[in-house]
């Protein structure tokens, strides 16, 4: 997100989402391993501390389902924004 001077790339297929800390679109394994894995680790830890359990690896997908209400999604986005704002 440009708001916090953090480069991120997202991939989505259906309800699967992948997030990569990179300044370009990630399309293959070589692209994935060149991403900022330290930044992902900080993001993962921040989300975990906020009570949001995402996949612990940048190489895994997140899944959205019908059990995720608008309220849950909005709370998750707010927590993600707080984590991104505070990552150093």
PDB file of N, CA, C and O in Angstrom:
ATOM      1  N   UNK A   1       0.836  -1.177   0.000  1.00  0.00           N
ATOM      2  CA  UNK A   1       0.000   0.000   0.000  1.00  0.00           C
ATOM      3  C   UNK A   1       0.878   1.235   0.000  1.00  0.00           C
ATOM      4  O   UNK A   1       1.835   1.311   0.770  1.00  0.00           O
ATOM      5  N   UNK A   2       0.580   2.170  -0.819  1.00  0.00           N
ATOM      6  CA  UNK A   2       1.355   3.387  -0.933  1.00  0.00           C
ATOM      7  C   UNK A   2       1.233   4.275   0.291  1.00  0.00           C
ATOM      8  O   UNK A   2       2.103   5.112   0.534  1.00  0.00           O
ATOM      9  N   UNK A   3       0.200   4.111   1.045  1.00  0.00           N
ATOM     10  CA  UNK A   3      -0.050   4.979   2.198  1.00  0.00           C
ATOM     11  C   UNK A   3       1.073   4.900   3.227  1.00  0.00           C
ATOM     12  O   UNK A   3       1.404   5.907   3.854  1.00  0.00           O
ATOM     13  N   UNK A   4       1.658   3.731   3.408  1.00  0.00           N
ATOM     14  CA  UNK A   4       2.700   3.549   4.419  1.00  0.00           C
ATOM     15  C   UNK A   4       4.053   3.256   3.794  1.00  0.00           C
ATOM     16  O   UNK A   4       4.964   2.771   4.464  1.00  0.00           O
ATOM     17  N   UNK A   5       4.180   3.555   2.499  1.00  0.00           N
ATOM     18  CA  UNK A   5       5.427   3.347   1.772  1.00  0.00           C
ATOM     19  C   UNK A   5       5.874   1.884   1.819  1.00  0.00           C
ATOM     20  O   UNK A   5       7.063   1.592   1.955  1.00  0.00           O
ATOM     21  N   UNK A   6       4.915   0.979   1.706  1.00  0.00           N
ATOM     22  CA  UNK A   6       5.174  -0.457   1.682  1.00  0.00           C
ATOM     23  C   UNK A   6       4.676  -0.987   0.348  1.00  0.00           C
ATOM     24  O   UNK A   6       3.525  -0.766  -0.028  1.00  0.00           O
ATOM     25  N   UNK A   7       5.539  -1.678  -0.356  1.00  0.00           N
ATOM     26  CA  UNK A   7       5.173  -2.266  -1.641  1.00  0.00           C
ATOM     27  C   UNK A   7       4.582  -3.653  -1.414  1.00  0.00           C
ATOM     28  O   UNK A   7       5.179  -4.485  -0.730  1.00  0.00           O
ATOM     29  N   UNK A   8       3.411  -3.898  -1.988  1.00  0.00           N
ATOM     30  CA  UNK A   8       2.774  -5.210  -1.854  1.00  0.00           C
ATOM     31  C   UNK A   8       2.068  -5.565  -3.153  1.00  0.00           C
ATOM     32  O   UNK A   8       1.583  -4.701  -3.883  1.00  0.00           O
ATOM     33  N   UNK A   9       2.028  -6.839  -3.411  1.00  0.00           N
ATOM     34  CA  UNK A   9       1.373  -7.367  -4.603  1.00  0.00           C
ATOM     35  C   UNK A   9       0.403  -8.459  -4.156  1.00  0.00           C
ATOM     36  O   UNK A   9       0.719  -9.266  -3.281  1.00  0.00           O
ATOM     37  N   UNK A  10      -0.777  -8.474  -4.766  1.00  0.00           N
ATOM     38  CA  UNK A  10      -1.781  -9.479  -4.416  1.00  0.00           C
ATOM     39  C   UNK A  10      -2.140 -10.290  -5.648  1.00  0.00           C
ATOM     40  O   UNK A  10      -2.238  -9.759  -6.755  1.00  0.00           O
ATOM     41  N   UNK A  11      -2.330 -11.567  -5.441  1.00  0.00           N
ATOM     42  CA  UNK A  11      -2.864 -12.455  -6.476  1.00  0.00           C
ATOM     43  C   UNK A  11      -4.150 -13.055  -5.935  1.00  0.00           C
ATOM     44  O   UNK A  11      -4.260 -13.330  -4.740  1.00  0.00           O
ATOM     45  N   UNK A  12      -5.125 -13.259  -6.819  1.00  0.00           N
ATOM     46  CA  UNK A  12      -6.388 -13.850  -6.385  1.00  0.00           C
ATOM     47  C   UNK A  12      -6.919 -14.769  -7.474  1.00  0.00           C
ATOM     48  O   UNK A  12      -6.887 -14.446  -8.661  1.00  0.00           O
ATOM     49  N   UNK A  13      -7.405 -15.914  -7.039  1.00  0.00           N
ATOM     50  CA  UNK A  13      -8.142 -16.825  -7.904  1.00  0.00           C
ATOM     51  C   UNK A  13      -9.346 -17.273  -7.090  1.00  0.00           C
ATOM     52  O   UNK A  13      -9.191 -17.962  -6.082  1.00  0.00           O
ATOM     53  N   UNK A  14     -10.536 -16.891  -7.514  1.00  0.00           N
ATOM     54  CA  UNK A  14     -11.734 -17.237  -6.749  1.00  0.00           C
ATOM     55  C   UNK A  14     -11.630 -16.686  -5.343  1.00  0.00           C
ATOM     56  O   UNK A  14     -11.463 -15.481  -5.155  1.00  0.00           O
ATOM     57  N   UNK A  15     -11.728 -17.560  -4.352  1.00  0.00           N
ATOM     58  CA  UNK A  15     -11.678 -17.131  -2.958  1.00  0.00           C
ATOM     59  C   UNK A  15     -10.283 -17.279  -2.353  1.00  0.00           C
ATOM     60  O   UNK A  15     -10.115 -17.085  -1.149  1.00  0.00           O
ATOM     61  N   UNK A  16      -9.285 -17.618  -3.161  1.00  0.00           N
ATOM     62  CA  UNK A  16      -7.906 -17.729  -2.681  1.00  0.00           C
ATOM     63  C   UNK A  16      -7.168 -16.421  -2.968  1.00  0.00           C
ATOM     64  O   UNK A  16      -7.267 -15.860  -4.059  1.00  0.00           O
ATOM     65  N   UNK A  17      -6.423 -15.949  -1.960  1.00  0.00           N
ATOM     66  CA  UNK A  17      -5.686 -14.702  -2.080  1.00  0.00           C
ATOM     67  C   UNK A  17      -4.249 -14.934  -1.611  1.00  0.00           C
ATOM     68  O   UNK A  17      -4.013 -15.627  -0.621  1.00  0.00           O
ATOM     69  N   UNK A  18      -3.308 -14.354  -2.324  1.00  0.00           N
ATOM     70  CA  UNK A  18      -1.917 -14.396  -1.906  1.00  0.00           C
ATOM     71  C   UNK A  18      -1.376 -12.989  -1.815  1.00  0.00           C
ATOM     72  O   UNK A  18      -1.679 -12.146  -2.659  1.00  0.00           O
ATOM     73  N   UNK A  19      -0.574 -12.729  -0.790  1.00  0.00           N
ATOM     74  CA  UNK A  19       0.022 -11.411  -0.598  1.00  0.00           C
ATOM     75  C   UNK A  19       1.533 -11.546  -0.603  1.00  0.00           C
ATOM     76  O   UNK A  19       2.097 -12.418   0.059  1.00  0.00           O
ATOM     77  N   UNK A  20       2.177 -10.672  -1.358  1.00  0.00           N
ATOM     78  CA  UNK A  20       3.627 -10.676  -1.450  1.00  0.00           C
ATOM     79  C   UNK A  20       4.133  -9.264  -1.223  1.00  0.00           C
ATOM     80  O   UNK A  20       3.569  -8.309  -1.758  1.00  0.00           O
ATOM     81  N   UNK A  21       5.188  -9.122  -0.437  1.00  0.00           N
ATOM     82  CA  UNK A  21       5.808  -7.823  -0.264  1.00  0.00           C
ATOM     83  C   UNK A  21       6.822  -7.655  -1.381  1.00  0.00           C
ATOM     84  O   UNK A  21       7.985  -8.039  -1.256  1.00  0.00           O
ATOM     85  N   UNK A  22       6.352  -7.072  -2.475  1.00  0.00           N
ATOM     86  CA  UNK A  22       7.164  -6.884  -3.674  1.00  0.00           C
ATOM     87  C   UNK A  22       6.639  -5.676  -4.427  1.00  0.00           C
ATOM     88  O   UNK A  22       5.490  -5.273  -4.248  1.00  0.00           O
ATOM     89  N   UNK A  23       7.481  -5.103  -5.267  1.00  0.00           N
ATOM     90  CA  UNK A  23       7.050  -3.945  -6.047  1.00  0.00           C
ATOM     91  C   UNK A  23       6.575  -4.331  -7.442  1.00  0.00           C
ATOM     92  O   UNK A  23       6.250  -3.461  -8.249  1.00  0.00           O
ATOM     93  N   UNK A  24       6.533  -5.638  -7.732  1.00  0.00           N
ATOM     94  CA  UNK A  24       6.038  -6.125  -9.013  1.00  0.00           C
ATOM     95  C   UNK A  24       5.074  -7.277  -8.774  1.00  0.00           C
ATOM     96  O   UNK A  24       5.047  -7.867  -7.694  1.00  0.00           O
ATOM     97  N   UNK A  25       4.294  -7.586  -9.784  1.00  0.00           N
ATOM     98  CA  UNK A  25       3.362  -8.714  -9.714  1.00  0.00           C
ATOM     99  C   UNK A  25       4.165 -10.011  -9.619  1.00  0.00           C
ATOM    100  O   UNK A  25       5.146 -10.191 -10.339  1.00  0.00           O
ATOM    101  N   UNK A  26       3.754 -10.896  -8.745  1.00  0.00           N
ATOM    102  CA  UNK A  26       4.423 -12.181  -8.577  1.00  0.00           C
ATOM    103  C   UNK A  26       3.664 -13.226  -9.386  1.00  0.00           C
ATOM    104  O   UNK A  26       2.478 -13.466  -9.160  1.00  0.00           O
ATOM    105  N   UNK A  27       4.369 -13.842 -10.333  1.00  0.00           N
ATOM    106  CA  UNK A  27       3.728 -14.791 -11.248  1.00  0.00           C
ATOM    107  C   UNK A  27       4.342 -16.184 -11.204  1.00  0.00           C
ATOM    108  O   UNK A  27       3.809 -17.111 -11.814  1.00  0.00           O
ATOM    109  N   UNK A  28       5.457 -16.347 -10.491  1.00  0.00           N
ATOM    110  CA  UNK A  28       6.110 -17.653 -10.467  1.00  0.00           C
ATOM    111  C   UNK A  28       6.948 -17.786  -9.195  1.00  0.00           C
ATOM    112  O   UNK A  28       7.040 -16.860  -8.389  1.00  0.00           O
ATOM    113  N   UNK A  29       7.549 -18.952  -9.041  1.00  0.00           N
ATOM    114  CA  UNK A  29       8.329 -19.232  -7.841  1.00  0.00           C
ATOM    115  C   UNK A  29       9.504 -18.269  -7.701  1.00  0.00           C
ATOM    116  O   UNK A  29       9.772 -17.773  -6.607  1.00  0.00           O
ATOM    117  N   UNK A  30      10.198 -18.004  -8.789  1.00  0.00           N
ATOM    118  CA  UNK A  30      11.335 -17.084  -8.727  1.00  0.00           C
ATOM    119  C   UNK A  30      10.907 -15.709  -8.232  1.00  0.00           C
ATOM    120  O   UNK A  30      11.619 -15.078  -7.450  1.00  0.00           O
ATOM    121  N   UNK A  31       9.756 -15.249  -8.682  1.00  0.00           N
ATOM    122  CA  UNK A  31       9.230 -13.977  -8.205  1.00  0.00           C
ATOM    123  C   UNK A  31       8.881 -14.024  -6.733  1.00  0.00           C
ATOM    124  O   UNK A  31       9.113 -13.060  -6.004  1.00  0.00           O
ATOM    125  N   UNK A  32       8.320 -15.148  -6.289  1.00  0.00           N
ATOM    126  CA  UNK A  32       7.918 -15.294  -4.888  1.00  0.00           C
ATOM    127  C   UNK A  32       9.125 -15.301  -3.947  1.00  0.00           C
ATOM    128  O   UNK A  32       9.095 -14.678  -2.886  1.00  0.00           O
ATOM    129  N   UNK A  33      10.186 -16.010  -4.342  1.00  0.00           N
ATOM    130  CA  UNK A  33      11.347 -16.080  -3.449  1.00  0.00           C
ATOM    131  C   UNK A  33      12.140 -14.782  -3.429  1.00  0.00           C
ATOM    132  O   UNK A  33      12.972 -14.583  -2.544  1.00  0.00           O
ATOM    133  N   UNK A  34      11.895 -13.894  -4.393  1.00  0.00           N
ATOM    134  CA  UNK A  34      12.614 -12.624  -4.401  1.00  0.00           C
ATOM    135  C   UNK A  34      11.894 -11.548  -3.581  1.00  0.00           C
ATOM    136  O   UNK A  34      12.386 -10.426  -3.468  1.00  0.00           O
ATOM    137  N   UNK A  35      10.740 -11.882  -3.011  1.00  0.00           N
ATOM    138  CA  UNK A  35       9.973 -10.924  -2.208  1.00  0.00           C
ATOM    139  C   UNK A  35      10.630 -10.718  -0.844  1.00  0.00           C
ATOM    140  O   UNK A  35      11.539 -11.452  -0.456  1.00  0.00           O
ATOM    141  N   UNK A  36      10.157  -9.719  -0.140  1.00  0.00           N
ATOM    142  CA  UNK A  36      10.683  -9.387   1.177  1.00  0.00           C
ATOM    143  C   UNK A  36      10.071 -10.318   2.228  1.00  0.00           C
ATOM    144  O   UNK A  36       9.006 -10.038   2.777  1.00  0.00           O
ATOM    145  N   UNK A  37      10.762 -11.427   2.495  1.00  0.00           N
ATOM    146  CA  UNK A  37      10.263 -12.423   3.437  1.00  0.00           C
ATOM    147  C   UNK A  37      10.305 -11.919   4.875  1.00  0.00           C
ATOM    148  O   UNK A  37       9.479 -12.322   5.694  1.00  0.00           O
ATOM    149  N   UNK A  38      11.245 -11.053   5.188  1.00  0.00           N
ATOM    150  CA  UNK A  38      11.324 -10.465   6.533  1.00  0.00           C
ATOM    151  C   UNK A  38      10.099  -9.586   6.789  1.00  0.00           C
ATOM    152  O   UNK A  38       9.527  -9.609   7.878  1.00  0.00           O
ATOM    153  N   UNK A  39       9.709  -8.823   5.789  1.00  0.00           N
ATOM    154  CA  UNK A  39       8.515  -7.979   5.928  1.00  0.00           C
ATOM    155  C   UNK A  39       7.273  -8.848   6.117  1.00  0.00           C
ATOM    156  O   UNK A  39       6.412  -8.525   6.935  1.00  0.00           O
ATOM    157  N   UNK A  40       7.173  -9.942   5.372  1.00  0.00           N
ATOM    158  CA  UNK A  40       6.023 -10.826   5.550  1.00  0.00           C
ATOM    159  C   UNK A  40       6.002 -11.387   6.967  1.00  0.00           C
ATOM    160  O   UNK A  40       4.940 -11.482   7.582  1.00  0.00           O
ATOM    161  N   UNK A  41       7.161 -11.756   7.482  1.00  0.00           N
ATOM    162  CA  UNK A  41       7.231 -12.296   8.835  1.00  0.00           C
ATOM    163  C   UNK A  41       6.741 -11.272   9.853  1.00  0.00           C
ATOM    164  O   UNK A  41       6.021 -11.617  10.790  1.00  0.00           O
ATOM    165  N   UNK A  42       7.133 -10.010   9.667  1.00  0.00           N
ATOM    166  CA  UNK A  42       6.672  -8.942  10.560  1.00  0.00           C
ATOM    167  C   UNK A  42       5.161  -8.753  10.442  1.00  0.00           C
ATOM    168  O   UNK A  42       4.471  -8.572  11.445  1.00  0.00           O
ATOM    169  N   UNK A  43       4.655  -8.796   9.209  1.00  0.00           N
ATOM    170  CA  UNK A  43       3.214  -8.650   8.992  1.00  0.00           C
ATOM    171  C   UNK A  43       2.462  -9.818   9.626  1.00  0.00           C
ATOM    172  O   UNK A  43       1.454  -9.618  10.305  1.00  0.00           O
ATOM    173  N   UNK A  44       2.950 -11.026   9.405  1.00  0.00           N
ATOM    174  CA  UNK A  44       2.310 -12.209   9.992  1.00  0.00           C
ATOM    175  C   UNK A  44       2.257 -12.080  11.500  1.00  0.00           C
ATOM    176  O   UNK A  44       1.205 -12.291  12.103  1.00  0.00           O
ATOM    177  N   UNK A  45       3.381 -11.736  12.120  1.00  0.00           N
ATOM    178  CA  UNK A  45       3.442 -11.628  13.580  1.00  0.00           C
ATOM    179  C   UNK A  45       2.495 -10.532  14.081  1.00  0.00           C
ATOM    180  O   UNK A  45       1.818 -10.717  15.093  1.00  0.00           O
ATOM    181  N   UNK A  46       2.444  -9.407  13.391  1.00  0.00           N
ATOM    182  CA  UNK A  46       1.541  -8.327  13.778  1.00  0.00           C
ATOM    183  C   UNK A  46       0.087  -8.733  13.689  1.00  0.00           C
ATOM    184  O   UNK A  46      -0.709  -8.414  14.572  1.00  0.00           O
ATOM    185  N   UNK A  47      -0.263  -9.442  12.618  1.00  0.00           N
ATOM    186  CA  UNK A  47      -1.646  -9.906  12.468  1.00  0.00           C
ATOM    187  C   UNK A  47      -1.984 -10.931  13.541  1.00  0.00           C
ATOM    188  O   UNK A  47      -3.075 -10.906  14.109  1.00  0.00           O
ATOM    189  N   UNK A  48      -1.052 -11.827  13.816  1.00  0.00           N
ATOM    190  CA  UNK A  48      -1.270 -12.831  14.860  1.00  0.00           C
ATOM    191  C   UNK A  48      -1.492 -12.156  16.206  1.00  0.00           C
ATOM    192  O   UNK A  48      -2.399 -12.526  16.952  1.00  0.00           O
ATOM    193  N   UNK A  49      -0.657 -11.159  16.517  1.00  0.00           N
ATOM    194  CA  UNK A  49      -0.817 -10.414  17.773  1.00  0.00           C
ATOM    195  C   UNK A  49      -2.157  -9.682  17.830  1.00  0.00           C
ATOM    196  O   UNK A  49      -2.695  -9.456  18.914  1.00  0.00           O
ATOM    197  N   UNK A  50      -2.702  -9.310  16.659  1.00  0.00           N
ATOM    198  CA  UNK A  50      -4.000  -8.628  16.594  1.00  0.00           C
ATOM    199  C   UNK A  50      -5.175  -9.615  16.596  1.00  0.00           C
ATOM    200  O   UNK A  50      -6.336  -9.207  16.575  1.00  0.00           O
ATOM    201  N   UNK A  51      -4.863 -10.910  16.622  1.00  0.00           N
ATOM    202  CA  UNK A  51      -5.918 -11.919  16.664  1.00  0.00           C
ATOM    203  C   UNK A  51      -6.392 -12.385  15.302  1.00  0.00           C
ATOM    204  O   UNK A  51      -7.453 -13.000  15.194  1.00  0.00           O
ATOM    205  N   UNK A  52      -5.618 -12.101  14.253  1.00  0.00           N
ATOM    206  CA  UNK A  52      -5.975 -12.526  12.897  1.00  0.00           C
ATOM    207  C   UNK A  52      -4.982 -13.608  12.478  1.00  0.00           C
ATOM    208  O   UNK A  52      -3.773 -13.379  12.450  1.00  0.00           O
ATOM    209  N   UNK A  53      -5.502 -14.767  12.159  1.00  0.00           N
ATOM    210  CA  UNK A  53      -4.659 -15.909  11.834  1.00  0.00           C
ATOM    211  C   UNK A  53      -4.598 -16.099  10.329  1.00  0.00           C
ATOM    212  O   UNK A  53      -5.496 -16.694   9.734  1.00  0.00           O
ATOM    213  N   UNK A  54      -3.518 -15.582   9.706  1.00  0.00           N
ATOM    214  CA  UNK A  54      -3.298 -15.777   8.280  1.00  0.00           C
ATOM    215  C   UNK A  54      -2.292 -16.916   8.117  1.00  0.00           C
ATOM    216  O   UNK A  54      -1.696 -17.370   9.094  1.00  0.00           O
ATOM    217  N   UNK A  55      -2.112 -17.365   6.905  1.00  0.00           N
ATOM    218  CA  UNK A  55      -1.117 -18.400   6.641  1.00  0.00           C
ATOM    219  C   UNK A  55       0.254 -17.893   7.061  1.00  0.00           C
ATOM    220  O   UNK A  55       0.594 -16.738   6.804  1.00  0.00           O
ATOM    221  N   UNK A  56       1.052 -18.755   7.712  1.00  0.00           N
ATOM    222  CA  UNK A  56       2.335 -18.310   8.244  1.00  0.00           C
ATOM    223  C   UNK A  56       3.437 -18.169   7.209  1.00  0.00           C
ATOM    224  O   UNK A  56       4.552 -17.770   7.545  1.00  0.00           O
ATOM    225  N   UNK A  57       3.145 -18.488   5.968  1.00  0.00           N
ATOM    226  CA  UNK A  57       4.153 -18.405   4.917  1.00  0.00           C
ATOM    227  C   UNK A  57       3.641 -17.578   3.752  1.00  0.00           C
ATOM    228  O   UNK A  57       2.469 -17.658   3.385  1.00  0.00           O
ATOM    229  N   UNK A  58       4.520 -16.794   3.184  1.00  0.00           N
ATOM    230  CA  UNK A  58       4.182 -16.009   2.006  1.00  0.00           C
ATOM    231  C   UNK A  58       3.849 -16.907   0.812  1.00  0.00           C
ATOM    232  O   UNK A  58       3.270 -16.444  -0.170  1.00  0.00           O
ATOM    233  N   UNK A  59       4.208 -18.169   0.894  1.00  0.00           N
ATOM    234  CA  UNK A  59       4.001 -19.116  -0.202  1.00  0.00           C
ATOM    235  C   UNK A  59       2.678 -19.867  -0.086  1.00  0.00           C
ATOM    236  O   UNK A  59       2.423 -20.791  -0.859  1.00  0.00           O
ATOM    237  N   UNK A  60       1.846 -19.487   0.858  1.00  0.00           N
ATOM    238  CA  UNK A  60       0.545 -20.114   1.047  1.00  0.00           C
ATOM    239  C   UNK A  60      -0.561 -19.099   0.763  1.00  0.00           C
ATOM    240  O   UNK A  60      -0.346 -17.888   0.817  1.00  0.00           O
ATOM    241  N   UNK A  61      -1.742 -19.620   0.462  1.00  0.00           N
ATOM    242  CA  UNK A  61      -2.894 -18.761   0.162  1.00  0.00           C
ATOM    243  C   UNK A  61      -3.721 -18.498   1.405  1.00  0.00           C
ATOM    244  O   UNK A  61      -3.704 -19.268   2.365  1.00  0.00           O
ATOM    245  N   UNK A  62      -4.441 -17.395   1.359  1.00  0.00           N
ATOM    246  CA  UNK A  62      -5.487 -17.116   2.330  1.00  0.00           C
ATOM    247  C   UNK A  62      -6.798 -17.484   1.654  1.00  0.00           C
ATOM    248  O   UNK A  62      -6.892 -17.463   0.427  1.00  0.00           O
ATOM    249  N   UNK A  63      -7.798 -17.817   2.434  1.00  0.00           N
ATOM    250  CA  UNK A  63      -9.084 -18.204   1.879  1.00  0.00           C
ATOM    251  C   UNK A  63     -10.192 -17.365   2.500  1.00  0.00           C
ATOM    252  O   UNK A  63     -10.236 -17.179   3.716  1.00  0.00           O
ATOM    253  N   UNK A  64     -11.072 -16.868   1.666  1.00  0.00           N
ATOM    254  CA  UNK A  64     -12.253 -16.144   2.111  1.00  0.00           C
ATOM    255  C   UNK A  64     -13.446 -17.040   1.839  1.00  0.00           C
ATOM    256  O   UNK A  64     -13.543 -17.648   0.772  1.00  0.00           O
ATOM    257  N   UNK A  65     -14.350 -17.124   2.799  1.00  0.00           N
ATOM    258  CA  UNK A  65     -15.527 -17.976   2.613  1.00  0.00           C
ATOM    259  C   UNK A  65     -16.789 -17.239   3.026  1.00  0.00           C
ATOM    260  O   UNK A  65     -16.732 -16.116   3.526  1.00  0.00           O
ATOM    261  N   UNK A  66     -17.914 -17.875   2.813  1.00  0.00           N
ATOM    262  CA  UNK A  66     -19.195 -17.266   3.172  1.00  0.00           C
ATOM    263  C   UNK A  66     -19.358 -17.140   4.685  1.00  0.00           C
ATOM    264  O   UNK A  66     -20.259 -16.442   5.151  1.00  0.00           O
ATOM    265  N   UNK A  67     -18.505 -17.800   5.450  1.00  0.00           N
ATOM    266  CA  UNK A  67     -18.575 -17.639   6.905  1.00  0.00           C
ATOM    267  C   UNK A  67     -17.919 -16.325   7.351  1.00  0.00           C
ATOM    268  O   UNK A  67     -18.074 -15.916   8.501  1.00  0.00           O
ATOM    269  N   UNK A  68     -17.199 -15.673   6.457  1.00  0.00           N
ATOM    270  CA  UNK A  68     -16.607 -14.370   6.756  1.00  0.00           C
ATOM    271  C   UNK A  68     -17.637 -13.282   6.448  1.00  0.00           C
ATOM    272  O   UNK A  68     -17.909 -12.966   5.290  1.00  0.00           O
ATOM    273  N   UNK A  69     -18.191 -12.731   7.500  1.00  0.00           N
ATOM    274  CA  UNK A  69     -19.201 -11.675   7.344  1.00  0.00           C
ATOM    275  C   UNK A  69     -18.525 -10.361   6.966  1.00  0.00           C
ATOM    276  O   UNK A  69     -17.305 -10.230   7.060  1.00  0.00           O
ATOM    277  N   UNK A  70     -19.324  -9.395   6.540  1.00  0.00           N
ATOM    278  CA  UNK A  70     -18.786  -8.072   6.247  1.00  0.00           C
ATOM    279  C   UNK A  70     -18.077  -7.496   7.470  1.00  0.00           C
ATOM    280  O   UNK A  70     -17.033  -6.856   7.348  1.00  0.00           O
ATOM    281  N   UNK A  71     -18.649  -7.725   8.637  1.00  0.00           N
ATOM    282  CA  UNK A  71     -18.046  -7.218   9.872  1.00  0.00           C
ATOM    283  C   UNK A  71     -16.666  -7.837  10.096  1.00  0.00           C
ATOM    284  O   UNK A  71     -15.728  -7.122  10.448  1.00  0.00           O
ATOM    285  N   UNK A  72     -16.524  -9.141   9.902  1.00  0.00           N
ATOM    286  CA  UNK A  72     -15.241  -9.821  10.086  1.00  0.00           C
ATOM    287  C   UNK A  72     -14.222  -9.300   9.065  1.00  0.00           C
ATOM    288  O   UNK A  72     -13.071  -9.035   9.411  1.00  0.00           O
ATOM    289  N   UNK A  73     -14.644  -9.158   7.831  1.00  0.00           N
ATOM    290  CA  UNK A  73     -13.743  -8.668   6.782  1.00  0.00           C
ATOM    291  C   UNK A  73     -13.299  -7.243   7.092  1.00  0.00           C
ATOM    292  O   UNK A  73     -12.114  -6.928   6.978  1.00  0.00           O
ATOM    293  N   UNK A  74     -14.226  -6.384   7.478  1.00  0.00           N
ATOM    294  CA  UNK A  74     -13.873  -4.997   7.807  1.00  0.00           C
ATOM    295  C   UNK A  74     -12.935  -4.916   9.008  1.00  0.00           C
ATOM    296  O   UNK A  74     -11.997  -4.119   9.004  1.00  0.00           O
ATOM    297  N   UNK A  75     -13.179  -5.738  10.042  1.00  0.00           N
ATOM    298  CA  UNK A  75     -12.289  -5.757  11.208  1.00  0.00           C
ATOM    299  C   UNK A  75     -10.894  -6.234  10.806  1.00  0.00           C
ATOM    300  O   UNK A  75      -9.892  -5.700  11.281  1.00  0.00           O
ATOM    301  N   UNK A  76     -10.832  -7.228   9.938  1.00  0.00           N
ATOM    302  CA  UNK A  76      -9.549  -7.745   9.468  1.00  0.00           C
ATOM    303  C   UNK A  76      -8.794  -6.679   8.695  1.00  0.00           C
ATOM    304  O   UNK A  76      -7.591  -6.509   8.888  1.00  0.00           O
ATOM    305  N   UNK A  77      -9.484  -5.961   7.824  1.00  0.00           N
ATOM    306  CA  UNK A  77      -8.845  -4.894   7.056  1.00  0.00           C
ATOM    307  C   UNK A  77      -8.340  -3.782   7.963  1.00  0.00           C
ATOM    308  O   UNK A  77      -7.254  -3.247   7.742  1.00  0.00           O
ATOM    309  N   UNK A  78      -9.116  -3.428   8.979  1.00  0.00           N
ATOM    310  CA  UNK A  78      -8.685  -2.392   9.929  1.00  0.00           C
ATOM    311  C   UNK A  78      -7.439  -2.831  10.687  1.00  0.00           C
ATOM    312  O   UNK A  78      -6.512  -2.047  10.888  1.00  0.00           O
ATOM    313  N   UNK A  79      -7.429  -4.099  11.107  1.00  0.00           N
ATOM    314  CA  UNK A  79      -6.260  -4.616  11.824  1.00  0.00           C
ATOM    315  C   UNK A  79      -5.044  -4.674  10.905  1.00  0.00           C
ATOM    316  O   UNK A  79      -3.931  -4.371  11.336  1.00  0.00           O
ATOM    317  N   UNK A  80      -5.242  -5.061   9.647  1.00  0.00           N
ATOM    318  CA  UNK A  80      -4.136  -5.103   8.689  1.00  0.00           C
ATOM    319  C   UNK A  80      -3.570  -3.709   8.477  1.00  0.00           C
ATOM    320  O   UNK A  80      -2.353  -3.543   8.391  1.00  0.00           O
ATOM    321  N   UNK A  81      -4.424  -2.720   8.393  1.00  0.00           N
ATOM    322  CA  UNK A  81      -3.962  -1.349   8.210  1.00  0.00           C
ATOM    323  C   UNK A  81      -3.145  -0.887   9.409  1.00  0.00           C
ATOM    324  O   UNK A  81      -2.113  -0.235   9.246  1.00  0.00           O
ATOM    325  N   UNK A  82      -3.600  -1.220  10.602  1.00  0.00           N
ATOM    326  CA  UNK A  82      -2.859  -0.863  11.810  1.00  0.00           C
ATOM    327  C   UNK A  82      -1.494  -1.535  11.831  1.00  0.00           C
ATOM    328  O   UNK A  82      -0.492  -0.905  12.172  1.00  0.00           O
ATOM    329  N   UNK A  83      -1.453  -2.808  11.468  1.00  0.00           N
ATOM    330  CA  UNK A  83      -0.180  -3.533  11.439  1.00  0.00           C
ATOM    331  C   UNK A  83       0.755  -2.901  10.403  1.00  0.00           C
ATOM    332  O   UNK A  83       1.927  -2.661  10.694  1.00  0.00           O
ATOM    333  N   UNK A  84       0.250  -2.633   9.210  1.00  0.00           N
ATOM    334  CA  UNK A  84       1.095  -2.044   8.166  1.00  0.00           C
ATOM    335  C   UNK A  84       1.611  -0.673   8.587  1.00  0.00           C
ATOM    336  O   UNK A  84       2.753  -0.317   8.298  1.00  0.00           O
ATOM    337  N   UNK A  85       0.768   0.090   9.269  1.00  0.00           N
ATOM    338  CA  UNK A  85       1.172   1.434   9.720  1.00  0.00           C
ATOM    339  C   UNK A  85       2.308   1.352  10.726  1.00  0.00           C
ATOM    340  O   UNK A  85       3.147   2.250  10.789  1.00  0.00           O
ATOM    341  N   UNK A  86       2.342   0.274  11.520  1.00  0.00           N
ATOM    342  CA  UNK A  86       3.313   0.176  12.600  1.00  0.00           C
ATOM    343  C   UNK A  86       4.533  -0.687  12.279  1.00  0.00           C
ATOM    344  O   UNK A  86       5.439  -0.800  13.104  1.00  0.00           O
ATOM    345  N   UNK A  87       4.569  -1.292  11.103  1.00  0.00           N
ATOM    346  CA  UNK A  87       5.737  -2.100  10.728  1.00  0.00           C
ATOM    347  C   UNK A  87       6.925  -1.175  10.521  1.00  0.00           C
ATOM    348  O   UNK A  87       6.819  -0.118   9.898  1.00  0.00           O
ATOM    349  N   UNK A  88       8.044  -1.600  11.055  1.00  0.00           N
ATOM    350  CA  UNK A  88       9.276  -0.815  10.898  1.00  0.00           C
ATOM    351  C   UNK A  88      10.346  -1.666  10.272  1.00  0.00           C
ATOM    352  O   UNK A  88      11.462  -1.193  10.054  1.00  0.00           O
TER     353      UNK A  88
END
